[in-house]
Amino acid sequence: MKKTFLLPTVFAIAVLIFGTACTQKEQAKEPRKEAGIRGEELFKQHCFPCHPDGGNVINPQKTLHKKDREANGVKTAADIVGKMRNPGPGMTKFDEQTIPDADAKELAEYELKTFN
C-alpha cells in the first residue's frame, strides 16, 4: 500500500519542481522581450490610481498627456523618471527600491507612447 502512494507522490513533486524551474528559466531569458507590456503593467500598478487614462485626479492641470506634460517641462523619459524620483506636492515618491531604474525607464517610455 505504501509503494502505491509513494510513487505518484514522488512523481508529482518531481513535476512540480521541474515545471517551476523551467518557468523561472523562461522568465529570466526574456524579461525585456515585451518591454511595452512591462511598462503598461508597471503603469497600472503604480500610476493608474492617480492617473487614469493619463489624467490626474490630484491636479487636473498636470496630466500625462503631451500638451500638459510639455507645459510642465516634462518632455523626455528622463524627465518622467526625474518626477517619479523627486515629485511635487501630492504625488507619491517612487525611489529606486520601489521601481528600479530599468523599470522606471520602461514605465516612462510607455507613458510617452501612450499619452501623446
C-alpha positions in Angstrom: 0.0 0.0 0.0 2.8 2.4 0.8 4.5 1.8 -2.5 1.3 2.7 -4.4 1.1 6.0 -2.6 4.8 6.8 -2.7 5.4 6.6 -6.4 2.7 9.0 -7.5 3.7 11.4 -4.8 7.4 11.4 -5.8 6.3 11.9 -9.5 4.1 14.8 -8.6 6.8 16.5 -6.6 9.3 16.0 -9.5 6.9 17.5 -12.0 6.3 20.5 -9.7 10.0 21.2 -9.1 10.9 20.7 -12.8 7.9 22.8 -14.0 8.8 25.7 -11.6 12.5 25.6 -12.7 11.6 25.7 -16.4 9.2 28.6 -15.8 11.8 30.6 -13.9 14.4 30.0 -16.6 12.0 31.1 -19.3 11.2 34.3 -17.4 14.9 35.0 -16.8 15.6 34.7 -20.5 13.1 37.1 -21.8 12.2 39.8 -19.3 12.8 42.7 -21.8 11.2 40.9 -24.8 7.9 42.5 -24.0 9.0 45.9 -22.8 5.8 47.7 -23.8 3.8 45.2 -21.9 6.1 45.6 -18.9 5.7 49.4 -19.0 1.9 49.0 -19.1 1.9 46.6 -16.2 4.1 49.0 -14.1 1.8 51.9 -15.1 -1.3 50.0 -13.9 0.4 49.0 -10.7 2.0 52.3 -9.7 0.4 55.2 -11.7 -3.1 54.3 -12.8 -4.9 55.1 -9.4 -3.9 58.8 -9.7 -3.6 58.9 -13.5 -6.5 57.0 -15.0 -6.4 57.4 -18.8 -3.5 59.8 -18.4 -5.4 62.2 -16.3 -4.6 63.5 -12.9 -7.1 63.1 -10.0 -5.0 65.3 -7.7 -4.0 68.1 -10.0 -6.0 68.2 -13.3 -3.5 70.7 -14.9 -0.7 68.1 -14.6 -2.0 65.2 -16.7 0.3 62.8 -18.6 -0.9 64.0 -22.0 1.8 65.6 -24.1 0.4 69.1 -24.1 0.2 69.2 -20.3 3.5 67.3 -19.8 5.4 69.7 -22.0 3.8 72.7 -20.5 5.1 71.5 -17.1 8.6 70.9 -18.5 8.3 67.1 -18.8 9.4 66.1 -22.3 11.5 63.0 -22.1 11.6 59.6 -20.4 14.4 61.0 -18.2 12.1 63.9 -17.2 9.4 61.5 -16.2 11.8 59.3 -14.2 13.0 62.5 -12.5 9.4 63.4 -11.5 9.0 59.8 -10.2 12.1 60.2 -8.1 11.5 63.7 -6.9 7.8 64.6 -7.3 6.0 67.7 -6.4 3.3 68.1 -3.8 0.5 65.5 -3.9 2.5 62.8 -5.8 3.9 59.7 -4.2 7.7 59.4 -4.4 8.9 56.3 -6.3 12.5 55.6 -5.2 14.8 53.1 -6.9 13.9 50.4 -4.3 10.2 50.7 -5.3 10.7 51.0 -9.0 14.3 50.1 -10.2 15.8 52.3 -12.9 15.3 49.9 -15.8 11.6 49.5 -14.9 11.2 53.3 -14.3 12.5 53.9 -17.8 10.1 51.3 -19.3 7.2 52.9 -17.5 8.3 56.4 -18.7 8.6 55.1 -22.3 5.1 53.6 -22.0 3.7 57.0 -20.8 5.3 58.8 -23.7 3.9 56.4 -26.3 0.5 56.1 -24.8 -0.4 59.7 -23.8 1.0 61.6 -26.8 
